[in-house]
Amino acid sequence: MTKSAWLVTPLVAAALAVAGCGSQTAAPADPPGDEPSGDFVVGLVSEDAFAAQGKDRLDILRRQRSAGFRLIRQTFDWSAIERERGEFDFGYHDDFVADAATADLEILPILFNPPAFHSPGGERRPGEDTPPPKRLEAMERFAQALVRRYGPDGSLWKERADVPRRPIRSWQVWNEPNVPAYWGGDPSAPEYARMLRRVGAAIEAADPEAEIVSGGIPDSRQGVSFERYVRRLDAAGGLKDLDTLAIHPYARTADGMLTAVTGARRLLTELGHPETALRVTEFGWATEGPSSPFTVGVQLQGDNIRAVIAELGRRAPELGLRSAIYFNWRDAPPYAGSRDFWGLHTGLLRRDGTAKPALVTFTEAIKGLPEGPE
């Protein structure tokens, strides 16, 4: 999520803030979830589910699944996993992945935020730009460690035989690389193309059928525009090294968002990549908070959601669209040292946990989607 005139992405800030059962049964021969889903799914970002633990987290995830969501997009904060050079601590993420599997939810992880010892400038102060790692070899090792832990042959599923088997098959490489705050202050499509090539190859070496998803690209006034960045990425060969282009088509209206999605498909076709899939990995509207183009109030939040889910679901096959992921499940307070902004008010729940009307609207919209392949 970009804020145009604002710098902190809620998804990233929450991820940086996180410090980091049943009877034993054998896994079935052909467990569900071992193949990447080919149909259109609706998901969401849920920072409070990741931050919660135990029964509280499982209750949140089950509520989201019962509302019709099938996918959780979550930052897998590199700095929180590799705390010591070459040593990966999966404990917190193990529990999250297991809880999501128990709730029958897929996970789309975002590989993001290198530890200080893998960052060009070393330790960063809160609010400073997030740079890419100084050596891609380190990120390759991180990515492969994740696939070996949570992929189809992942050690987690062997160690926790009581957990429903839902291996992670899709991996999002970075977040909003066209925004200065998330590329060390100076976005570079050729550099990001190298990251996609190297890290994508590392993931596919561990899981040849994995889906490589680009970082979500917004049309940011603060960074490089969507079209210019995608064209530069293509010129550097980056579109050849991914399966899916992820976009963040924030817009004032439902029509504006739909125009952005169709424009992305048109651009991919023009560039000679009609087979490349699309994912919307963030979209949303705020009900209150500071004035912005995306602060629309309670009624329009629900109306916009109803319109885009119905239309994207109807047109998903022609658009090659795999998902639409809503930002966010619940409103949040400002982060330490930051100011309030619209992105903290896009939740389907208020800060006190009560539901906004848009939660019911979302559930109804999902129920109205065409059925995917069996």
C-alpha positions in Angstrom: 0.0 0.0 0.0 1.3 3.4 -0.8 0.1 6.6 0.8 1.3 8.9 -1.9 2.2 11.7 0.5 2.6 9.2 3.4 5.4 6.7 3.9 4.5 3.9 6.3 2.7 0.8 4.9 0.5 -0.8 7.6 1.3 -4.3 6.4 5.0 -3.7 6.7 5.0 -1.8 9.9 2.9 -4.4 11.7 5.2 -7.2 10.4 8.3 -5.3 11.7 6.7 -4.9 15.1 6.2 -8.7 15.7 8.9 -10.2 17.8 9.6 -12.7 16.9 -3.2 -30.5 18.3 -5.4 -33.2 17.9 -5.0 -36.9 17.3 -2.0 -38.1 15.3 -3.0 -39.2 11.8 -1.1 -39.9 8.7 -1.3 -37.5 5.8 -3.5 -38.7 3.0 -1.8 -39.9 -0.2 -3.1 -36.9 -2.2 -3.7 -34.2 0.4 -5.7 -31.1 -0.5 -3.7 -28.0 -1.1 -0.7 -29.8 -2.7 -1.5 -28.2 -6.1 -1.7 -24.4 -6.6 -5.2 -23.2 -6.9 -6.3 -22.3 -10.4 -9.5 -20.5 -9.5 -10.2 -17.0 -8.4 -9.9 -16.6 -4.6 -10.7 -13.7 -2.2 -8.3 -13.0 0.6 -7.3 -10.4 3.1 -4.5 -9.0 5.1 -4.9 -9.6 8.8 -2.2 -8.2 11.0 -4.1 -8.9 14.2 -4.4 -12.6 13.3 -0.6 -12.8 12.9 0.0 -10.9 16.1 -2.5 -13.1 18.1 -1.5 -16.5 19.4 -3.2 -19.8 20.4 -6.9 -20.0 20.6 -7.3 -16.3 19.9 -5.6 -16.5 16.6 -7.4 -19.6 15.6 -10.7 -18.0 16.4 -9.9 -15.0 14.2 -8.8 -17.2 11.3 -11.8 -19.4 11.5 -14.1 -16.4 11.6 -12.4 -15.1 8.4 -12.8 -18.5 6.7 -16.5 -18.7 7.7 -16.9 -15.2 6.1 -15.8 -16.7 2.8 -12.1 -15.7 2.7 -9.7 -18.4 1.5 -6.3 -16.6 1.6 -4.2 -14.7 4.0 -1.4 -12.5 2.7 1.3 -12.1 5.3 4.8 -10.6 5.5 7.3 -13.2 6.5 9.7 -10.7 7.9 13.2 -11.9 7.1 14.8 -9.9 10.0 12.4 -11.7 12.4 13.3 -15.2 11.1 17.1 -14.9 10.5 18.1 -13.3 13.8 21.6 -14.6 13.7 23.5 -14.9 10.4 22.7 -18.3 8.8 20.3 -19.4 11.6 16.5 -19.4 10.9 14.1 -19.4 13.7 10.7 -20.6 12.4 8.9 -21.0 15.7 6.5 -18.1 15.5 5.8 -18.6 11.9 5.3 -22.4 12.4 2.4 -21.7 14.7 0.9 -19.2 12.3 1.1 -21.5 9.3 -0.3 -24.4 11.3 -3.2 -22.3 12.6 -4.0 -21.1 9.0 -3.9 -24.7 7.8 -6.2 -25.7 10.6 -8.6 -22.9 9.6 -8.5 -24.1 6.0 -6.8 -20.9 4.7 -4.0 -20.6 2.2 -1.1 -18.3 2.9 0.6 -15.9 0.4 3.9 -15.0 2.1 5.8 -11.8 1.3 9.5 -12.2 1.5 10.7 -8.8 2.8 13.0 -6.8 5.1 16.5 -8.1 5.4 18.2 -8.3 8.7 20.7 -5.5 9.5 23.7 -7.8 8.7 22.3 -8.4 5.2 21.4 -4.7 4.6 23.7 -2.3 2.8 23.7 0.3 5.6 23.5 -2.0 8.5 21.1 -1.2 11.3 18.1 1.1 10.4 16.2 3.5 12.6 12.4 3.2 12.7 10.9 4.9 9.7 13.9 4.6 7.5 13.6 3.3 4.0 13.8 -0.5 3.6 16.6 -1.5 1.2 17.1 -4.6 -0.8 19.7 -7.0 0.6 23.3 -6.2 -0.2 23.8 -9.8 -1.6 21.1 -11.7 -3.3 22.7 -15.0 -2.2 21.5 -14.4 1.3 17.9 -13.9 0.1 18.2 -17.0 -2.0 19.1 -19.0 1.1 16.2 -17.4 3.0 13.7 -18.2 0.3 14.9 -21.8 0.0 14.7 -22.3 3.8 11.1 -21.2 3.7 10.2 -23.5 0.9 11.9 -26.4 2.7 10.0 -25.6 5.8 6.5 -24.9 4.4 6.4 -26.1 0.8 5.1 -29.5 -0.5 8.0 -31.4 1.0 8.2 -29.1 4.0 9.6 -30.3 7.3 6.7 -28.7 9.2 4.2 -31.1 7.7 6.3 -34.1 8.8 6.8 -32.7 12.3 3.2 -31.8 12.9 1.2 -34.7 11.5 -1.9 -33.6 13.4 -2.1 -30.4 11.3 -4.0 -30.4 8.1 -1.6 -30.4 5.2 -1.8 -27.1 3.3 1.7 -26.5 1.8 2.6 -23.0 0.6 2.9 -23.0 -3.2 2.9 -19.2 -3.9 5.6 -16.8 -2.9 5.5 -13.0 -3.2 9.0 -11.6 -3.7 9.2 -8.2 -1.9 6.5 -5.4 -1.5 5.9 -2.4 -3.7 9.4 -2.2 -5.2 8.5 0.9 -7.2 8.1 3.0 -4.0 11.2 4.7 -2.6 10.4 3.7 1.0 10.7 0.0 0.0 13.7 0.1 -2.2 16.3 2.0 -0.2 15.0 5.4 -1.4 15.7 4.9 -5.1 13.5 2.3 -6.9 15.3 0.4 -9.7 13.4 -1.9 -12.0 16.6 -3.6 -13.3 17.7 -4.3 -9.7 14.3 -5.7 -8.9 14.4 -7.8 -12.1 17.7 -9.4 -10.8 16.0 -10.1 -7.5 13.1 -11.8 -9.2 15.4 -13.9 -11.4 17.6 -15.0 -8.6 15.1 -15.5 -5.8 12.5 -17.0 -8.1 15.0 -19.6 -9.4 16.0 -20.5 -5.8 12.3 -21.1 -4.9 11.7 -23.2 -8.0 14.8 -25.2 -7.3 13.1 -26.3 -4.1 9.6 -26.5 -5.6 9.5 -26.6 -9.4 5.7 -26.0 -9.4 5.8 -22.9 -7.1 4.1 -19.7 -8.2 6.5 -16.7 -8.3 4.5 -13.5 -7.6 6.0 -10.1 -8.0 5.8 -7.5 -5.2 2.5 -5.6 -5.4 3.0 -2.6 -7.6 0.8 0.5 -7.0 0.4 3.5 -9.3 2.2 5.7 -6.8 2.6 9.5 -7.2 5.5 9.2 -4.7 7.4 6.5 -6.6 7.7 5.3 -10.2 4.3 5.1 -11.9 2.8 1.7 -12.5 3.1 1.6 -16.3 6.6 3.1 -16.4 7.9 0.7 -13.8 6.3 -2.4 -15.4 7.8 -1.3 -18.8 11.2 -0.9 -17.3 10.8 -4.3 -15.5 10.0 -5.9 -18.8 12.9 -4.3 -20.5 15.2 -5.7 -17.9 13.7 -9.2 -18.4 11.8 -9.3 -15.1 8.4 -10.3 -16.5 10.0 -13.5 -17.9 11.0 -14.5 -14.4 7.6 -14.5 -12.7 4.4 -16.3 -13.0 2.1 -13.6 -11.7 2.2 -9.8 -11.7 0.8 -8.4 -8.4 -0.9 -5.0 -8.4 -2.2 -2.6 -5.8 -5.0 -0.8 -7.7 -6.1 1.6 -5.0 -8.7 4.0 -6.4 -11.3 6.5 -5.3 -14.2 4.4 -6.8 -14.9 0.8 -7.7 -14.9 1.8 -11.4 -11.4 3.3 -11.0 -10.1 0.1 -9.4 -11.6 -2.1 -12.2 -10.1 0.2 -14.8 -6.7 -0.2 -13.2 -7.0 -4.0 -13.3 -8.1 -4.1 -16.9 -5.3 -1.7 -17.7 -2.7 -4.0 -16.2 -4.0 -6.9 -18.3 -3.9 -4.8 -21.4 -0.3 -3.7 -20.6 0.9 -7.3 -20.1 -0.7 -8.3 -23.4 0.9 -5.3 -25.2 4.3 -6.3 -23.8 4.0 -9.8 -25.1 3.1 -11.6 -21.8 -0.6 -12.6 -22.2 0.1 -15.8 -20.3 1.3 -13.9 -17.1 -1.4 -14.1 -14.4 -2.5 -11.2 -12.3 -3.2 -10.9 -8.6 -4.6 -7.9 -6.7 -2.7 -8.2 -3.5 -4.1 -5.1 -1.8 -7.2 -2.9 -2.3 -9.5 -1.2 0.1 -11.4 1.9 1.2 -11.4 3.8 4.5 -14.5 4.5 6.5 -13.0 7.4 8.5 -9.7 9.0 9.5 -7.8 11.8 7.7 -9.2 13.0 4.4 -7.9 11.2 1.3 -9.1 10.0 -2.1 -9.7 6.6 -0.5 -11.7 7.8 2.6 -15.3 7.1 1.5 -17.4 6.4 4.6 -19.2 3.3 5.7 -21.8 3.1 2.9 -19.5 3.5 0.0 -17.0 1.1 1.5 -19.6 -1.6 1.3 -20.9 -0.5 -2.1 -17.4 -0.5 -3.6 -16.6 -3.9 -2.2 -19.8 -5.4 -3.6 -19.2 -4.0 -7.0 -15.5 -5.0 -7.4 -15.9 -8.5 -6.1 -18.8 -9.2 -8.3 -17.1 -7.8 -11.4 -13.7 -9.3 -10.8 -15.2 -12.7 -10.0 -17.2 -12.5 -13.3 -14.2 -11.4 -15.4 -11.4 -13.4 -13.6 -11.0 -15.9 -16.4 -10.6 -13.3 -19.2 -8.3 -11.1 -16.9 -6.2 -14.1 -15.8 -6.9 -12.9 -12.2 -6.0 -15.3 -9.4 -7.0 -13.3 -6.3 -8.3 -10.1 -4.8 -6.9 -9.5 -1.4 -8.5 -6.9 0.8 -6.6 -4.5 3.1 -7.4 -4.8 6.0 -9.4 -7.1 8.4 -9.4 -4.6 11.3 -8.7 -0.9 11.9 -5.5 -0.1 13.7 -4.0 2.7 15.8 -1.1 4.8 14.5 2.2 3.1 14.8 4.8 4.4 17.2 6.3 7.6 15.9 3.9 7.9 13.0 0.7 9.9 12.3 -2.8 8.7 11.6 -3.7 8.1 7.9 -6.5 6.6 5.9 -4.8 3.1 5.6 -5.5 2.5 9.3 -9.3 2.8 8.8 -9.9 0.4 5.9 -10.8 -2.5 8.2 -13.9 -4.7 8.0 -13.9 -4.4 11.8 -13.5 -1.3 13.9 -10.6 -1.0 16.4 -12.9 -2.3 19.2 -13.5 -5.5 17.2 -17.1 -4.7 16.2 -18.1 -5.4 12.6 -18.7 -2.7 10.0 -21.5 -3.3 7.6 -18.9 -4.1 4.9 -18.2 -7.4 6.5 -21.7 -8.7 5.8 -21.4 -7.1 2.3 -18.1 -8.9 1.7 -19.5 -12.3 2.8 -22.6 -11.8 0.5 -20.4 -10.8 -2.4 -18.1 -13.8 -2.0 -21.2 -16.2 -1.9 -22.4 -14.6 -5.2 -19.2 -15.5 -7.0 -19.2 -18.1 -9.8 -18.1 -21.5 -8.6 -14.5 -22.3 -9.4 -13.4 -25.6 -10.8 -13.9 -28.6 -8.6 
